[in-house]
Each structure stands twice: as C-alpha cells, then as structure tokens.
Amino acid sequence: MSFPSARAAGRGATWYRGDCHVHSVHSDGELTPEELALQARAARLDFIATTEHNSAAAPGAWGHLAADDFLVLLGEEVTTKTGHWLALGINPGEVVDWNHQVRDGLVDMCLEQVHRAGGLCVAAHPHAPYASGVFMFPFLGFDVVEVWNGLWASDRPWNADNEAALAEWGRSLAADLQAGSWRPAMGNSDTHLDGQIGIPHTVVFAEELSTDAVLAGIRAGRSWIAESADVDVSFTAHADGRVAGVGQRLATHGGHVGVRATVRGVPAGAVSFHTDRGKVHRASLPGDGAGAAQWDTTAEQSAFVRMEVRYPSGHVAALTNPIILD
C-alpha cells in the first residue's frame, strides 16, 4: 500500500490518543517510520500524523504501518521564516508551500489549500525559543493552537515556551467566545529523537478511528492533552440533568452548574479550574494520583470552564479544552 488508509477499525465512538507532530528520517528525525510506529504503539497511541518539514509523506513509507487499531494521518510541518504550522489531513503526495512569511500575505492561500482538502491548520509551538520558531502570523485563519510541544533539547517535558503559549491561549478564550468562535488547544511531541513520541499527545473524542473523524473532534475542541497514557482525565459540567463534556456547550438556563473532574496518574498533583476570571478553584490529589474535584458556578459568573492538572513541581500533566456555559 503506497499511502495509509484514511480509516481504521478502531473502537467506535470513543476517546482516542494520538500524536500529530512527528518527524522521521525522511526530514530531520532520527527514527524510521517503522520505529516511530512501534514506539507509538508502545506509548498506547491510537494514531499519529506524519509531519515532515516542508514535504509530503514519502510514498510507500507509511502505508504498511497502518492497521485495524492504528491510524496514520497525512500532514506536513510548514516551516517558514516567521513561524511553523501543521497542515493535518492533506491529500496523499500534497505539499503546502513554505515560501511565505508574515509580511507577504501569502499564508492565506496556503491555509485555504489545506481547508479545501478537509484538513486542519495548526499554529505550532508559538513561542519556540529559536530562530523562525516564534509564531508571528495572526491566529486568524488557523484552526487550532499547539499550546504544549515536546521535550526539545531539554529533559523537562514542560518548558517556558509552553507556559507562554498556554497563557496566551487561555487569555484569548473569553474574547474569542464573545466574538463567536474559538481555537481549540492541542499538544504534540514534535518527535525527532528516540523516546519522545507521545510526550505529550492529544486525546480526542471521535465517532470512529478515521482521519475525518479525528480531525472533526480536534476542530470542535472535543479533546484534551496528556503527558502520557498513564494520565487519564474526565471533565464534565452539569445543569438541571443536562451534561456537557470537553469542547461542548451546556445550556444552563441561568441555573446552577456543577463542574466535576476525576484524574488518574498524577501522584500528589493538583487540579485547577480556570474561567474568564482566571484560576477559580484548586484541589489536591492524593499520593496515588487518583482523585476528584468539584466546583459550582453559573453561566453569569463563568463563560467557560477548563481544567489543568499539574505535578507538585508545577509541570503540567494534563489540560483540557473548555466546556462552554450558555
């Protein structure tokens, strides 16, 4: 098979884990596609995306690695002089031109090319600390923001550039929601080296394990970010018998809203809830890492609620897209 199938058997409508920023020996990574797929499976991922720098997935390199329980999406990391972005879900063999920058106005044509293919445009590592890594394009036209990127040259999974990207995204949510649209967050490893894949990755609710369904879940914000598959999160809001999860809207009819979270895999960590008023609630997790938190609000008090889970060091273990309160 020259290119991977756009659909795998999967487990039906459920949560799937995947890493959508991965480099192999076909760009500047050190691992072969076979090694990446093997490590992705070992990290308990359900899908990965091929995102070689400024090039399409090589014919024949990935098709044989897809399986009934493992999906390979086609993509590209578009590496420009004024920022990098991910084109996810492009057509086999398709290349998005990278010869544009913030001042020439050409990026819009490239974004439209991806959208015509049914794909997503992701602002990658917006505050990456190296030449061309800082994202200078306006977010307008981009579908998603990568707020958590991988290990880089550091041995720490949570770096200052990620903290800056998360803060910028979090501050923008209230204004974006008021304007009628918002850009979900996602996290990816940006794997180049052995042992990086899946740290972090995005956990997305998809109707099936297919390119279209996974991208639809990410586009809608029906996703959260995990440091590893050892970390699991449930996050819901309740109002008068109605329930909404991550990325969904909850009709509150002006009534009381109960926000609930359960977490597994973050020993002695802490859960925090965030709204358009900033951090509004914090609860500690027990030593075994499995715990719950609850908080009450109304739509008048909170336009949305999102969650972060952090280790005692302050490093993030998981974070969610918002639940929107109407």
C-alpha positions as a LaTeX table, in Angstrom:
\begin{tabular}{lrrr}
\hline
Residue & $x$ (\AA) & $y$ (\AA) & $z$ (\AA) \\
\hline
Met1 & 0.00 & 0.00 & 0.00 \\
Ser2 & 1.59 & 3.30 & $-1.06$ \\
Phe3 & $-0.23$ & 5.55 & 1.40 \\
Pro4 & $-2.02$ & 4.63 & 4.65 \\
Ser5 & $-5.76$ & 4.11 & 4.70 \\
Ala6 & $-7.82$ & 7.04 & 5.95 \\
Arg7 & $-9.84$ & 4.72 & 8.19 \\
Ala8 & $-9.06$ & 2.03 & 10.76 \\
Ala9 & $-11.49$ & $-0.29$ & 12.53 \\
Gly10 & $-10.96$ & 1.35 & 15.90 \\
Arg11 & $-13.37$ & 1.02 & 18.84 \\
Gly12 & $-16.32$ & 3.05 & 17.56 \\
Ala13 & $-17.25$ & 6.40 & 19.07 \\
Thr14 & $-14.82$ & 6.93 & 21.95 \\
Trp15 & $-11.67$ & 8.72 & 23.09 \\
Tyr16 & $-8.54$ & 8.11 & 21.01 \\
Arg17 & $-4.97$ & 9.11 & 21.82 \\
Gly18 & $-2.67$ & 10.47 & 19.15 \\
Asp19 & 0.44 & 12.49 & 18.35 \\
Cys20 & 0.07 & 14.86 & 15.39 \\
His21 & 3.61 & 16.28 & 15.20 \\
Val22 & 6.18 & 13.63 & 14.32 \\
His23 & 9.38 & 13.65 & 12.24 \\
Ser24 & 11.15 & 10.65 & 10.73 \\
Val25 & 14.41 & 10.14 & 8.84 \\
His26 & 12.51 & 11.50 & 5.80 \\
Ser27 & 13.02 & 15.01 & 7.21 \\
Asp28 & 15.28 & 15.71 & 10.22 \\
Gly29 & 14.20 & 12.97 & 12.61 \\
Glu30 & 16.45 & 10.10 & 13.70 \\
Leu31 & 13.85 & 7.31 & 13.62 \\
Thr32 & 12.42 & 5.40 & 10.67 \\
Pro33 & 8.64 & 5.30 & 10.14 \\
Glu34 & 8.72 & 1.69 & 11.36 \\
Glu35 & 10.46 & 2.72 & 14.59 \\
Leu36 & 8.04 & 5.60 & 15.12 \\
Ala37 & 5.01 & 3.36 & 14.66 \\
Leu38 & 6.47 & 0.77 & 17.04 \\
Gln39 & 7.14 & 3.39 & 19.71 \\
Ala40 & 3.72 & 4.98 & 19.19 \\
Arg41 & 2.06 & 1.64 & 19.84 \\
Ala42 & 4.24 & 1.11 & 22.92 \\
Ala43 & 3.08 & 4.53 & 24.16 \\
Arg44 & $-0.52$ & 3.28 & 23.74 \\
Leu45 & $-1.37$ & 5.73 & 20.97 \\
Asp46 & $-4.17$ & 5.06 & 18.50 \\
Phe47 & $-2.91$ & 7.39 & 15.77 \\
Ile48 & $-0.04$ & 9.57 & 14.64 \\
Ala49 & 0.32 & 12.18 & 11.90 \\
Thr50 & 3.28 & 12.40 & 9.53 \\
Thr51 & 4.55 & 15.98 & 9.62 \\
Glu52 & 7.87 & 16.06 & 7.80 \\
His53 & 9.36 & 19.51 & 7.29 \\
Asn54 & 8.14 & 21.08 & 4.04 \\
Ser55 & 7.47 & 17.77 & 2.33 \\
Ala56 & 4.75 & 15.20 & 1.89 \\
Ala57 & 4.84 & 11.74 & 3.40 \\
Ala58 & 7.03 & 9.60 & 1.19 \\
Pro59 & 5.06 & 7.09 & $-0.96$ \\
Gly60 & 5.36 & 3.60 & 0.49 \\
Ala61 & 6.90 & 4.78 & 3.76 \\
Trp62 & 3.80 & 4.67 & 5.95 \\
Gly63 & 1.04 & 2.68 & 4.27 \\
His64 & 2.15 & $-0.71$ & 5.61 \\
Leu65 & 2.26 & 0.65 & 9.18 \\
Ala66 & $-1.45$ & 1.45 & 9.45 \\
Ala67 & $-3.64$ & $-1.29$ & 10.92 \\
Asp68 & $-7.13$ & $-2.03$ & 12.17 \\
Asp69 & $-6.26$ & $-0.44$ & 15.53 \\
Phe70 & $-3.74$ & 2.17 & 14.35 \\
Leu71 & $-4.32$ & 5.18 & 12.11 \\
Val72 & $-1.71$ & 7.21 & 10.23 \\
Leu73 & $-2.82$ & 10.70 & 9.16 \\
Leu74 & $-1.00$ & 12.58 & 6.42 \\
Gly75 & 0.36 & 16.03 & 7.14 \\
Glu76 & 3.26 & 18.44 & 6.84 \\
Glu77 & 5.08 & 20.87 & 9.09 \\
Val78 & 5.16 & 24.08 & 7.09 \\
Thr79 & 8.39 & 25.69 & 8.24 \\
Thr80 & 8.54 & 29.38 & 7.33 \\
Lys81 & 10.90 & 32.17 & 8.38 \\
Thr82 & 8.24 & 33.67 & 10.65 \\
Gly83 & 6.76 & 30.60 & 12.33 \\
His84 & 5.91 & 26.95 & 11.83 \\
Trp85 & 2.48 & 25.42 & 11.35 \\
Leu86 & 0.99 & 21.99 & 10.82 \\
Ala87 & $-1.13$ & 21.08 & 7.82 \\
Leu88 & $-3.05$ & 17.99 & 9.00 \\
Gly89 & $-5.22$ & 15.82 & 6.79 \\
Ile90 & $-3.84$ & 16.86 & 3.41 \\
Asn91 & $-4.11$ & 14.64 & 0.34 \\
Pro92 & $-1.54$ & 11.92 & $-0.42$ \\
Gly93 & 1.52 & 13.47 & $-2.04$ \\
Glu94 & 0.24 & 17.02 & $-1.50$ \\
Val95 & 2.79 & 19.65 & $-0.46$ \\
Val96 & 1.94 & 23.03 & 1.06 \\
Asp97 & 4.35 & 25.76 & 0.01 \\
Trp98 & 6.52 & 27.08 & 2.85 \\
Asn99 & 7.96 & 30.06 & 0.97 \\
His100 & 5.86 & 32.68 & 2.71 \\
Gln101 & 6.18 & 34.91 & 5.76 \\
Val102 & 4.08 & 37.24 & 7.82 \\
Arg103 & 4.61 & 40.35 & 5.67 \\
Asp104 & 3.82 & 38.97 & 2.21 \\
Gly105 & 0.18 & 37.94 & 2.75 \\
Leu106 & 0.65 & 34.56 & 1.06 \\
Val107 & $-0.23$ & 32.43 & 4.08 \\
Asp108 & $-3.99$ & 32.76 & 3.42 \\
Met109 & $-3.68$ & 30.88 & 0.12 \\
Cys110 & $-1.83$ & 28.08 & 1.88 \\
Leu111 & $-4.42$ & 27.86 & 4.63 \\
Glu112 & $-7.16$ & 27.69 & 2.01 \\
Gln113 & $-5.33$ & 24.85 & 0.25 \\
Val114 & $-5.40$ & 22.80 & 3.46 \\
His115 & $-9.04$ & 23.63 & 4.13 \\
Arg116 & $-10.04$ & 22.58 & 0.61 \\
Ala117 & $-8.58$ & 19.17 & 1.36 \\
Gly118 & $-10.68$ & 18.98 & 4.53 \\
Gly119 & $-7.63$ & 19.46 & 6.71 \\
Leu120 & $-6.70$ & 21.48 & 9.78 \\
Cys121 & $-4.17$ & 24.28 & 10.15 \\
Val122 & $-2.39$ & 24.29 & 13.50 \\
Ala123 & $-0.19$ & 27.11 & 14.82 \\
Ala124 & 2.80 & 25.10 & 16.05 \\
His125 & 4.86 & 25.88 & 19.19 \\
Pro126 & 4.07 & 29.63 & 19.03 \\
His127 & 6.83 & 30.65 & 21.46 \\
Ala128 & 9.58 & 28.22 & 20.44 \\
Pro129 & 12.94 & 29.68 & 21.57 \\
Tyr130 & 14.88 & 29.57 & 18.30 \\
Ala131 & 15.13 & 31.42 & 15.01 \\
Ser132 & 11.88 & 31.14 & 13.00 \\
Gly133 & 10.22 & 29.18 & 15.82 \\
Val134 & 8.27 & 32.14 & 17.21 \\
Phe135 & 4.87 & 32.25 & 15.51 \\
Met136 & 4.44 & 35.75 & 14.02 \\
Phe137 & 1.35 & 35.09 & 11.88 \\
Pro138 & $-2.05$ & 36.17 & 13.22 \\
Phe139 & $-4.10$ & 33.26 & 14.50 \\
Leu140 & $-6.97$ & 34.28 & 12.22 \\
Gly141 & $-7.42$ & 31.50 & 9.66 \\
Phe142 & $-5.74$ & 28.87 & 11.83 \\
Asp143 & $-7.99$ & 26.23 & 13.37 \\
Val144 & $-6.01$ & 25.07 & 16.38 \\
Val145 & $-3.11$ & 26.22 & 18.58 \\
Glu146 & $-0.41$ & 23.82 & 19.75 \\
Val147 & 0.00 & 25.02 & 23.34 \\
Trp148 & 2.11 & 22.07 & 24.52 \\
Asn149 & 5.09 & 20.90 & 22.48 \\
Gly150 & 7.59 & 18.20 & 23.38 \\
Leu151 & 10.95 & 17.72 & 25.00 \\
Trp152 & 13.19 & 19.78 & 22.71 \\
Ala153 & 16.80 & 19.61 & 23.83 \\
Ser154 & 15.71 & 19.69 & 27.44 \\
Asp155 & 14.96 & 16.77 & 29.72 \\
Arg156 & 11.91 & 18.62 & 31.05 \\
Pro157 & 8.50 & 17.91 & 29.47 \\
Trp158 & 7.13 & 21.35 & 30.36 \\
Asn159 & 9.20 & 24.32 & 29.23 \\
Ala160 & 8.76 & 28.07 & 29.49 \\
Asp161 & 7.68 & 28.36 & 25.85 \\
Asn162 & 4.76 & 26.03 & 26.53 \\
Glu163 & 3.77 & 28.04 & 29.59 \\
Ala164 & 3.72 & 31.20 & 27.47 \\
Ala165 & 1.64 & 29.52 & 24.74 \\
Leu166 & $-0.86$ & 28.18 & 27.27 \\
Ala167 & $-1.23$ & 31.58 & 28.97 \\
Glu168 & $-1.73$ & 33.34 & 25.63 \\
Trp169 & $-4.35$ & 30.83 & 24.53 \\
Gly170 & $-6.13$ & 30.89 & 27.90 \\
Arg171 & $-6.36$ & 34.69 & 27.88 \\
Ser172 & $-7.83$ & 34.69 & 24.36 \\
Leu173 & $-10.70$ & 32.29 & 25.09 \\
Ala174 & $-13.18$ & 34.77 & 26.56 \\
Ala175 & $-12.75$ & 37.31 & 23.76 \\
Asp176 & $-12.87$ & 34.62 & 21.08 \\
Leu177 & $-16.05$ & 33.11 & 22.52 \\
Gln178 & $-17.67$ & 36.52 & 22.66 \\
Ala179 & $-16.71$ & 37.05 & 19.02 \\
Gly180 & $-18.43$ & 33.79 & 18.10 \\
Ser181 & $-15.53$ & 31.39 & 17.56 \\
Trp182 & $-12.57$ & 29.96 & 19.45 \\
Arg183 & $-9.48$ & 27.94 & 18.60 \\
Pro184 & $-9.01$ & 24.68 & 20.48 \\
Ala185 & $-5.69$ & 23.76 & 22.02 \\
Met186 & $-3.75$ & 20.61 & 21.24 \\
Gly187 & $-0.47$ & 19.05 & 22.34 \\
Asn188 & 2.10 & 17.05 & 20.38 \\
Ser189 & 5.57 & 15.67 & 20.95 \\
Asp190 & 7.37 & 17.15 & 17.91 \\
Thr191 & 9.32 & 13.90 & 17.95 \\
His192 & 12.78 & 13.93 & 16.40 \\
Leu193 & 14.58 & 11.52 & 18.73 \\
Asp194 & 14.21 & 8.15 & 20.37 \\
Gly195 & 11.78 & 8.06 & 23.29 \\
Gln196 & 9.95 & 11.33 & 22.61 \\
Ile197 & 6.77 & 10.16 & 20.90 \\
Gly198 & 3.54 & 10.69 & 22.81 \\
Ile199 & 5.07 & 13.17 & 25.29 \\
Pro200 & 2.64 & 14.90 & 25.14 \\
His201 & $-0.26$ & 13.82 & 22.97 \\
Thr202 & $-3.88$ & 14.79 & 22.29 \\
Val203 & $-6.83$ & 12.69 & 23.48 \\
Val204 & $-9.74$ & 13.29 & 21.12 \\
Phe205 & $-13.34$ & 12.08 & 21.08 \\
Ala206 & $-14.01$ & 10.76 & 17.57 \\
Glu207 & $-17.00$ & 8.97 & 16.11 \\
Glu208 & $-14.61$ & 6.44 & 14.58 \\
Leu209 & $-10.89$ & 5.95 & 14.09 \\
Ser210 & $-10.58$ & 7.78 & 10.77 \\
Thr211 & $-8.80$ & 10.87 & 9.51 \\
Asp212 & $-12.06$ & 12.78 & 9.04 \\
Ala213 & $-13.45$ & 11.83 & 12.45 \\
Val214 & $-10.24$ & 12.58 & 14.35 \\
Leu215 & $-9.86$ & 15.96 & 12.65 \\
Ala216 & $-13.53$ & 16.74 & 13.34 \\
Gly217 & $-13.01$ & 16.05 & 17.03 \\
Ile218 & $-9.91$ & 18.24 & 17.19 \\
Arg219 & $-11.62$ & 21.01 & 15.20 \\
Ala220 & $-14.55$ & 21.01 & 17.64 \\
Gly221 & $-12.31$ & 21.08 & 20.70 \\
Arg222 & $-13.53$ & 17.67 & 21.83 \\
Ser223 & $-10.06$ & 16.94 & 23.13 \\
Trp224 & $-7.60$ & 17.27 & 25.98 \\
Ile225 & $-3.84$ & 16.91 & 26.30 \\
Ala226 & $-1.98$ & 14.27 & 28.30 \\
Glu227 & 1.67 & 13.91 & 29.23 \\
Ser228 & 1.38 & 10.14 & 28.73 \\
Ala229 & $-1.18$ & 7.36 & 28.54 \\
Asp230 & $-0.70$ & 6.82 & 32.28 \\
Val231 & $-2.66$ & 10.05 & 32.78 \\
Asp232 & $-6.44$ & 9.89 & 32.42 \\
Val233 & $-8.98$ & 12.66 & 32.92 \\
Ser234 & $-12.77$ & 13.01 & 32.96 \\
Phe235 & $-14.20$ & 16.54 & 32.97 \\
Thr236 & $-17.91$ & 17.42 & 32.82 \\
Ala237 & $-20.36$ & 20.19 & 33.70 \\
His238 & $-23.94$ & 19.53 & 34.89 \\
Ala239 & $-27.05$ & 21.73 & 34.98 \\
Asp240 & $-30.57$ & 20.50 & 35.77 \\
Gly241 & $-29.95$ & 16.99 & 34.46 \\
Arg242 & $-28.03$ & 18.12 & 31.36 \\
Val243 & $-24.37$ & 17.19 & 30.93 \\
Ala244 & $-21.62$ & 18.60 & 28.71 \\
Gly245 & $-18.05$ & 17.44 & 28.26 \\
Val246 & $-14.85$ & 18.95 & 26.93 \\
Gly247 & $-15.46$ & 21.14 & 23.88 \\
Gln248 & $-19.23$ & 21.10 & 24.27 \\
Arg249 & $-21.80$ & 23.77 & 25.21 \\
Leu250 & $-24.03$ & 23.44 & 28.23 \\
Ala251 & $-27.41$ & 25.18 & 28.22 \\
Thr252 & $-27.77$ & 26.35 & 31.82 \\
His253 & $-30.96$ & 28.44 & 31.53 \\
Gly254 & $-29.47$ & 30.69 & 34.18 \\
Gly255 & $-29.28$ & 27.92 & 36.72 \\
His256 & $-26.65$ & 26.31 & 38.92 \\
Val257 & $-23.73$ & 24.48 & 37.24 \\
Gly258 & $-21.75$ & 21.71 & 38.90 \\
Val259 & $-18.28$ & 21.11 & 37.46 \\
Arg260 & $-16.72$ & 17.72 & 38.12 \\
Ala261 & $-13.31$ & 16.23 & 37.36 \\
Thr262 & $-11.68$ & 12.89 & 38.01 \\
Val263 & $-7.98$ & 12.28 & 37.46 \\
Arg264 & $-5.73$ & 9.24 & 37.41 \\
Gly265 & $-1.96$ & 9.01 & 37.15 \\
Val266 & $-0.70$ & 12.25 & 38.73 \\
Pro267 & 0.62 & 11.40 & 42.22 \\
Ala268 & 0.36 & 14.26 & 44.74 \\
Gly269 & $-0.65$ & 16.61 & 41.94 \\
Ala270 & $-3.27$ & 19.32 & 41.86 \\
Val271 & $-6.38$ & 20.02 & 39.78 \\
Ser272 & $-7.26$ & 23.61 & 38.93 \\
Phe273 & $-10.32$ & 25.05 & 37.19 \\
His274 & $-9.99$ & 28.17 & 35.01 \\
Thr275 & $-12.62$ & 30.55 & 33.62 \\
Asp276 & $-12.70$ & 34.00 & 32.05 \\
Arg277 & $-11.87$ & 35.21 & 35.58 \\
Gly278 & $-8.64$ & 33.20 & 35.69 \\
Lys279 & $-7.93$ & 30.36 & 38.12 \\
Val280 & $-11.03$ & 29.92 & 40.29 \\
His281 & $-10.56$ & 26.62 & 42.11 \\
Arg282 & $-7.75$ & 24.26 & 43.15 \\
Ala283 & $-7.86$ & 20.79 & 44.71 \\
Ser284 & $-5.03$ & 18.48 & 45.71 \\
Leu285 & $-4.72$ & 14.89 & 44.53 \\
Pro286 & $-3.69$ & 12.04 & 46.85 \\
Gly287 & $-0.36$ & 10.29 & 46.74 \\
Asp288 & $-1.61$ & 7.53 & 44.47 \\
Gly289 & $-2.60$ & 10.12 & 41.83 \\
Ala290 & $-6.28$ & 9.15 & 41.62 \\
Gly291 & $-8.74$ & 11.75 & 42.83 \\
Ala292 & $-11.66$ & 14.03 & 42.09 \\
Ala293 & $-12.59$ & 17.69 & 42.29 \\
Gln294 & $-15.88$ & 19.58 & 42.18 \\
Trp295 & $-16.82$ & 23.25 & 41.91 \\
Asp296 & $-20.04$ & 25.22 & 41.47 \\
Thr297 & $-20.72$ & 28.21 & 39.23 \\
Thr298 & $-23.26$ & 29.78 & 36.86 \\
Ala299 & $-23.10$ & 30.96 & 33.27 \\
Glu300 & $-23.36$ & 34.53 & 34.54 \\
Gln301 & $-20.20$ & 34.02 & 36.58 \\
Ser302 & $-18.28$ & 31.90 & 34.05 \\
Ala303 & $-18.39$ & 31.95 & 30.26 \\
Phe304 & $-16.44$ & 28.68 & 30.19 \\
Val305 & $-14.54$ & 26.30 & 32.44 \\
Arg306 & $-11.37$ & 24.44 & 31.58 \\
Met307 & $-9.06$ & 22.27 & 33.67 \\
Glu308 & $-5.34$ & 21.85 & 34.30 \\
Val309 & $-3.59$ & 19.09 & 36.23 \\
Arg310 & $-0.07$ & 19.78 & 37.49 \\
Tyr311 & 2.62 & 17.95 & 39.42 \\
Pro312 & 3.99 & 19.45 & 42.66 \\
Ser313 & 6.87 & 20.82 & 40.54 \\
Gly314 & 4.37 & 22.90 & 38.56 \\
His315 & 4.83 & 20.91 & 35.38 \\
Val316 & 1.59 & 20.15 & 33.57 \\
Ala317 & 0.37 & 16.55 & 33.40 \\
Ala318 & $-2.88$ & 17.27 & 31.54 \\
Leu319 & $-5.06$ & 20.13 & 30.41 \\
Thr320 & $-8.41$ & 20.35 & 28.68 \\
Asn321 & $-10.22$ & 22.47 & 26.18 \\
Pro322 & $-13.12$ & 24.41 & 27.71 \\
Ile323 & $-16.70$ & 23.49 & 28.41 \\
Ile324 & $-18.76$ & 26.50 & 27.30 \\
Leu325 & $-21.60$ & 27.69 & 29.53 \\
Asp326 & $-24.65$ & 29.36 & 27.95 \\
\hline
\end{tabular}
